[in-house]
Amino acid sequence: MDKTKITHIEEGFDFLGFNIRKYKTHNGSKVLTKPSKDSWSYVKNSDKLNVEIS
């Protein structure tokens, strides 16, 4: 199993708990960084954190 995966930034990739993706806009392009699905589900299901999601 390879640990390194080469992918295009427009497909997006997970790095250090964040999903990084580049989108094309009418003014050029924009890079979006948001928590990855795995790290977000860990936070939601964690007993150690008291987080209320509304």
Phi, psi and omega in degrees: 000127180276138177274334183261129177233125178266125182218159177279145184295336178287338174281336179087158179204156177263134180213120178052042176083007179235148174260127182243130184213146179251129180246145173273135177237176179291340179261004183137246179215162182221140177259127181250127177239122180217161179300141179290163181298321180295315181289326179292319179291328176296317180293317181294325185263004184281134175278344184282334183255142175256088183242127175254126180253122181251000000 
